[in-house]
Amino acid sequence: MILPTLGVGGSGTLAAEVAAAAAAGLGAACIHRAFVGVWRDDARALAGYAETLSRTDARPGSFKSKTELDELTRGIENAVGSLRKRVEQLVTQRRELEVEARLAEAERRHAEAILNSINDAVVVTDAFNEVALANDAAARVLSFDLRHSLRKPVDRVMHDATLIKLIKDTREGGDPTLRRHVEHRLGGNGQAATFDVTLACVMDDKRQDAAPERVGVVTILRDITREKEISEMKSDFVANVSHELRTPLSSIKAYMEMLVDGEAQDEETRLEFYNIIQGEANRLSRLIDNILNISRIESGVVKVQREQVSLSALVKDVLDVMQPQARAKQIELVEAPCPAVFQVFADKDMICQALLNLVGNAVKYTLPGGKVTVAMDVDGSARMVSVSISDTGVGIPPADVPHLFEKFYRVADHKKLAKGTGLGLNLVKHIIEMVHGGKVSVTSEIGRGSTFSFTLPIAESEA
């Protein structure tokens, strides 16, 4: 039997849809009943004529008159003609049923195609809580075999007790015109997902003299796992920004109050306070700049000025800028020689910012007397150039490495070594990967140092 196509809240009646969809399966039975009904009277008439003929020898002389013979002949002809006419009507009806069956099958296939084109999981159950229709997404999410699950009880197809109870409760109780929305979590063992479950009754309102009857439930499961994660990330971002902004502002406010109250009696103390205020103001400015840059990149509104950029020249400029800071900590800055010079098609200021962040981090977390090395290498077959910044610093614990490029993330053991906002490496990742299509990576060993690397496509001649 062909499965009915169920609709929710529409003007069409389920009974009509079921009748059309089941035409192919019930066609033979309908034709049989029609034959029995329309032939009964004519068959009785022919039987009567046959009995009359059986009582005679069928010779003209056997009848009392010619009129009696003519009446018998006309009766037989009328009965045969009536049967022939009704046979023709039944043949026509049979053809109409075949057309209706083909249309019902086409509608069923069309409904299945629509359901399978939907990313959300959809399950339709009937009045007996059996699965009448489902799509591939539902089979994947709920872990059942779609081909062998139709017309089976929902509690034998699904394994989630909460979802089964929701479907049954929707069909059996409450206002049938209302849709239910429930947030439900499926799965486990690290693969759990959160779904927005929508349930609505399928109503049969064909009979105008009676109240609509519930004949099924449509269940839609929309995966909102990513939306929940984004919402949590936004909340964490706001909390982290508030904390990071409050810290330098608190320092600035505290030292300003001491200056106003006259606690700095001598010029040396005032100069110290001024330097602290200036340092915290610069830190606040860097934090705001980093937040704005990351926001622009993520929203796609950042203006990228691409041009032919020589990485060797850019590395030299960055090392010159960082030289005073390295010299103050007695750290040696080294540029490893590169056998060839290649250019990249990139935004010069952005790549310079990324290099400054990486070299600056290497200097900050390297103890006095250490060394920071910047090296370049080229993969000619892949048409990629890589830049690596290696240091002999304190190193990064393995548990912290996967989180280094997250917003506001800082290694707990490093907070005492140097101040930071936790946005520098996240900005580097955005610049290299999101804007320039490159790749950022890191390797580290506690007590022996770290190496941050990034790759960029080599600029083609036509660029």
C-alpha positions in Angstrom: 0.0 0.0 0.0 1.2 3.5 -0.8 2.0 5.6 2.2 -0.2 8.7 2.7 1.3 12.2 2.3 0.6 14.0 5.6 0.3 17.8 5.8 0.1 20.0 9.0 -2.5 22.6 9.4 -3.4 22.8 5.8 -6.8 23.1 4.2 -6.6 19.8 2.4 -8.0 16.8 4.2 -6.0 13.8 5.2 -8.7 11.4 4.2 -8.7 12.6 0.6 -4.9 12.3 0.5 -5.0 8.8 1.9 -7.7 7.8 -0.6 -5.7 9.1 -3.5 -2.4 7.6 -2.3 -4.0 4.2 -1.6 -5.7 4.0 -5.0 -3.1 1.7 -6.5 -3.2 -0.7 -3.6 -7.0 -0.8 -3.4 -7.8 -0.6 -7.2 -8.3 -4.3 -7.7 -10.7 -4.6 -4.7 -12.7 -1.6 -5.9 -13.0 -3.0 -9.4 -14.1 -6.4 -8.0 -16.8 -4.8 -5.9 -18.0 -2.7 -8.8 -18.3 -5.8 -11.1 -20.3 -7.6 -8.4 -22.6 -4.7 -7.9 -23.4 -3.7 -11.5 -23.6 -7.2 -12.9 -25.9 -8.6 -10.2 -29.2 -7.6 -11.8 -28.2 -8.3 -15.4 -26.8 -11.6 -14.4 -30.0 -12.6 -12.7 -31.9 -11.5 -15.9 -29.7 -13.7 -18.1 -30.0 -16.5 -15.7 -33.8 -16.3 -16.0 -33.6 -16.3 -19.8 -31.3 -19.3 -19.7 -33.7 -21.1 -17.4 -36.5 -20.4 -19.8 -34.5 -21.7 -22.7 -33.5 -24.8 -20.8 -37.1 -25.7 -20.4 -37.6 -25.7 -24.2 -35.9 -27.3 -27.1 -35.1 -23.8 -28.5 -37.1 -24.5 -31.7 -39.4 -21.8 -33.0 -42.3 -24.2 -32.7 -41.7 -24.6 -29.0 -42.9 -21.1 -28.2 -46.6 -20.3 -28.0 -46.2 -17.4 -30.3 -43.8 -15.3 -32.3 -44.3 -12.5 -29.8 -43.0 -14.6 -26.9 -39.9 -15.4 -28.9 -39.3 -11.8 -29.9 -39.7 -10.7 -26.3 -37.1 -13.3 -25.1 -34.7 -12.3 -27.9 -35.0 -8.6 -27.0 -34.5 -9.3 -23.3 -31.3 -11.2 -24.0 -30.1 -8.5 -26.4 -30.9 -5.7 -23.8 -29.2 -7.6 -21.0 -26.1 -8.3 -23.1 -26.1 -4.6 -24.3 -26.4 -3.4 -20.7 -23.5 -5.7 -19.6 -21.4 -4.5 -22.5 -22.1 -0.8 -21.6 -21.2 -1.4 -18.0 -18.1 -3.3 -18.9 -17.0 -0.3 -20.9 -17.7 2.0 -17.9 -15.7 -0.3 -15.6 -12.8 -0.2 -18.0 -12.9 3.6 -18.0 -13.1 3.6 -14.2 -10.1 1.3 -14.1 -8.1 3.6 -16.3 -9.0 6.6 -14.1 -7.9 4.6 -11.0 -4.6 3.8 -12.7 -4.1 7.5 -13.4 -5.0 8.5 -9.9 -2.6 5.8 -8.5 0.2 7.1 -10.7 -0.5 10.7 -9.5 -0.5 9.5 -5.9 2.8 7.8 -6.4 4.3 10.9 -8.0 3.0 13.0 -5.1 4.6 10.6 -2.7 7.9 10.7 -4.4 7.7 14.5 -4.6 7.0 14.7 -0.9 10.0 12.4 -0.2 12.2 14.5 -2.4 11.2 17.7 -0.5 11.8 16.1 2.9 15.2 14.8 1.8 16.2 18.2 0.6 15.6 19.6 4.1 18.6 19.7 6.4 16.4 19.4 9.5 15.3 16.0 10.6 11.6 15.3 9.9 9.5 12.4 11.2 5.8 11.9 10.6 3.9 9.5 12.7 0.3 8.3 12.2 -2.7 7.8 14.6 -1.1 4.5 15.8 2.2 6.1 16.6 3.8 4.4 13.6 6.4 6.0 11.4 4.6 7.1 8.2 7.2 9.3 6.7 10.8 10.4 7.4 13.8 11.9 5.7 17.5 10.9 5.5 18.4 13.6 8.0 16.1 12.0 10.6 17.5 8.6 10.0 21.0 9.9 10.5 20.2 12.0 13.6 18.1 9.3 15.3 20.2 6.4 14.1 17.7 4.2 12.3 17.4 2.5 8.9 14.9 4.5 6.9 14.1 1.6 4.5 13.0 -0.8 7.2 11.4 1.7 9.6 8.2 2.8 7.8 4.9 1.5 9.3 6.7 0.4 12.4 5.9 1.7 16.0 7.9 4.8 16.8 9.2 3.2 20.1 10.8 0.4 18.0 12.4 2.8 15.5 13.7 5.5 17.9 15.8 4.8 21.1 15.4 8.2 22.8 12.7 7.8 25.5 12.2 11.6 25.9 11.5 12.1 22.2 9.1 9.2 22.0 7.2 10.5 25.0 7.0 14.0 23.4 5.5 12.5 20.2 2.9 10.4 22.1 1.9 13.3 24.4 1.5 15.7 21.5 -1.0 13.3 19.8 -2.9 12.4 22.9 -3.2 15.6 25.0 -3.2 19.3 25.0 -4.5 21.8 22.4 -4.1 20.1 19.0 -3.8 23.5 17.2 -0.7 24.5 19.2 2.9 23.7 18.2 5.2 22.5 20.9 8.9 23.7 21.0 11.3 21.8 23.2 15.1 22.1 23.5 16.4 18.5 23.7 20.0 17.1 23.7 20.7 13.9 21.8 23.8 11.7 21.8 26.7 11.2 24.2 30.3 10.3 24.5 31.5 13.7 23.3 29.2 13.7 20.3 26.1 15.1 21.9 24.1 17.7 19.9 21.4 20.1 21.0 18.1 20.3 18.9 15.1 22.6 18.8 12.3 20.1 18.6 9.0 21.3 17.0 5.9 19.0 17.3 2.5 19.6 15.6 -0.6 17.5 15.2 -1.9 16.4 11.8 -5.6 17.0 11.8 -8.3 15.4 9.6 -11.0 18.0 9.1 -12.8 16.4 6.1 -16.0 15.7 8.1 -17.8 19.0 8.5 -20.3 17.6 10.9 -17.7 16.5 13.5 -14.7 18.0 15.2 -11.3 17.6 13.5 -9.5 14.3 14.5 -5.8 13.9 15.3 -4.4 11.4 12.9 -0.7 12.0 13.3 2.2 14.1 14.5 4.9 15.9 12.6 8.2 16.2 14.5 11.0 18.5 13.2 14.5 18.5 14.8 16.7 21.5 14.1 20.3 21.3 15.2 21.2 24.4 17.2 24.4 23.1 18.7 26.5 25.7 16.8 24.1 28.5 17.7 24.4 27.6 21.4 28.2 27.6 21.1 28.2 31.0 19.4 25.9 32.4 22.1 28.2 31.1 24.8 31.2 32.4 23.0 29.6 35.9 22.8 28.8 35.8 26.5 32.4 34.8 27.3 33.7 37.4 25.0 31.8 40.2 26.7 32.9 39.0 30.1 36.5 38.7 29.0 36.5 42.2 27.4 34.9 43.7 30.5 37.6 42.1 32.6 40.5 43.1 30.3 39.3 46.7 30.0 38.7 47.0 33.8 42.3 46.0 34.7 44.2 48.9 33.0 41.4 51.4 33.8 41.6 50.5 37.4 45.4 51.1 37.4 45.0 54.4 35.6 42.3 55.5 38.0 44.3 54.4 41.1 47.5 56.3 40.1 45.6 59.3 39.0 43.9 59.5 42.4 47.3 59.2 44.2 48.6 62.1 42.0 45.5 64.2 42.8 45.8 63.5 46.5 49.4 64.6 46.5 50.9 61.3 47.5 53.7 61.7 45.0 55.8 64.3 46.8 59.0 64.1 44.7 59.6 64.4 41.0 60.9 60.8 40.7 57.7 59.3 42.2 55.5 61.4 40.0 57.5 60.3 36.9 57.1 56.7 38.0 53.3 57.2 38.3 53.2 59.0 34.9 55.1 56.1 33.2 52.7 53.5 34.8 49.7 55.5 33.6 51.2 55.8 30.1 51.9 52.1 30.0 48.4 51.1 31.1 46.9 53.6 28.6 49.0 52.1 25.8 47.9 48.6 26.9 44.3 49.7 26.8 44.8 51.2 23.3 46.3 47.9 22.0 43.5 45.9 23.5 40.9 48.1 21.8 42.8 48.0 18.5 43.1 44.2 18.6 39.4 43.8 19.4 38.4 46.1 16.5 40.8 44.4 14.1 39.5 41.0 15.0 35.9 42.2 14.8 36.4 43.7 11.3 38.1 40.5 10.0 35.3 38.3 11.4 32.6 40.5 10.0 34.3 40.8 6.6 34.4 44.6 6.5 38.1 44.9 6.8 39.8 46.6 3.9 42.6 44.5 2.5 45.2 46.3 0.4 46.9 43.5 -1.4 50.2 44.0 -3.1 53.5 42.3 -4.0 55.3 42.0 -0.6 58.8 40.7 0.0 58.8 38.7 3.1 62.6 39.0 3.6 62.4 42.8 3.6 59.4 42.7 5.9 61.2 40.4 8.4 64.2 42.8 8.4 61.9 45.8 9.2 60.2 43.9 12.1 63.5 42.8 13.6 64.7 46.4 13.5 61.6 47.5 15.3 62.0 44.8 18.0 65.8 45.3 18.4 65.6 47.8 21.3 63.2 45.6 23.3 65.4 42.5 22.7 68.5 44.4 23.6 67.0 45.6 26.9 66.6 41.9 27.8 69.9 40.9 26.3 68.2 38.6 23.8 69.8 38.0 20.4 67.6 38.4 17.4 68.7 36.4 14.4 67.5 36.2 10.8 68.4 32.8 9.3 69.6 33.2 5.7 67.1 32.1 3.0 68.5 30.7 -0.3 65.9 32.5 -2.4 63.7 35.5 -2.2 60.0 35.0 -2.8 57.1 37.4 -2.7 53.6 37.0 -1.5 50.4 38.8 -2.6 49.2 40.2 0.7 48.3 43.2 2.8 51.7 44.5 4.0 50.5 46.2 7.2 48.6 43.1 8.3 51.5 40.7 7.7 53.7 43.2 9.5 51.3 43.2 12.5 51.3 39.4 12.6 55.1 39.2 12.5 55.3 41.9 15.3 53.0 39.9 17.5 54.9 36.7 17.0 58.4 38.2 17.5 57.1 40.3 20.4 55.7 37.2 22.1 59.0 35.3 21.6 61.0 38.2 23.2 58.5 38.5 26.1 58.6 34.8 27.0 62.4 34.3 26.5 64.6 34.7 29.6 67.6 37.2 29.4 70.5 35.8 27.4 68.3 33.8 25.1 67.9 33.9 21.4 65.0 34.4 18.9 65.4 33.2 15.3 63.3 34.1 12.3 63.7 31.7 9.4 62.0 31.3 6.0 61.6 28.3 3.8 59.9 27.6 0.4 57.9 24.6 -0.8 58.2 25.0 -4.6 55.8 22.1 -5.4 53.1 23.5 -3.2 53.9 27.1 -4.1 54.0 28.1 -0.4 56.5 30.1 1.6 56.7 29.5 5.4 58.0 31.8 8.1 59.0 30.4 11.5 59.8 32.3 14.7 61.8 30.1 17.2 62.8 31.1 20.7 64.8 29.5 23.6 62.1 30.6 26.1 60.1 28.9 28.8 58.0 26.8 26.5 54.3 26.0 26.6 52.6 23.1 28.4 51.1 20.5 26.0 47.6 21.0 27.6 47.7 24.7 26.7 48.9 24.4 23.1 45.4 23.7 21.5 44.0 26.8 23.1 46.7 29.3 22.3 44.8 31.0 19.4 41.5 31.4 21.3 40.4 34.9 22.3 41.8 36.1 25.7 43.5 32.8 26.4 46.7 33.1 28.3 48.9 30.3 29.7 48.5 30.5 33.5 52.2 30.1 34.2 53.1 32.9 31.8 51.0 35.6 33.4 53.7 36.4 35.9 56.4 36.7 33.2 54.7 39.4 31.0 51.5 41.3 30.6 49.2 40.6 27.7 45.7 40.8 26.5 45.3 37.3 25.1 44.3 38.6 21.7 47.6 38.8 19.9 47.8 35.2 18.7 44.1 35.2 17.9 44.7 38.2 15.6 47.6 36.4 14.0 45.4 33.5 13.2 42.7 35.7 11.7 45.2 37.6 9.5 47.0 34.6 8.2 44.1 32.1 7.8 40.9 34.1 7.3 42.3 37.0 5.3 45.3 35.4 3.4 44.3 31.8 3.2 47.5 30.6 5.0 48.0 28.3 7.9 49.3 28.9 11.5 50.9 26.2 13.7 53.0 25.9 16.8 55.3 23.4 18.4 56.8 23.8 21.9 58.7 22.0 24.6 58.8 23.0 28.3 62.1 24.7 29.2 63.5 24.5 25.6 61.4 27.0 23.8 58.6 27.3 21.1 58.3 27.7 17.4 55.4 29.6 15.8 55.1 29.1 12.0 52.8 30.4 9.3 52.6 29.7 5.6 51.4 31.9 2.7 50.8 31.2 -1.0 53.6 32.5 -3.2 52.6 35.4 -5.4 52.1 34.2 -9.1 53.5 36.4 -11.8 50.1 37.4 -13.1 49.2 38.7 -9.6 
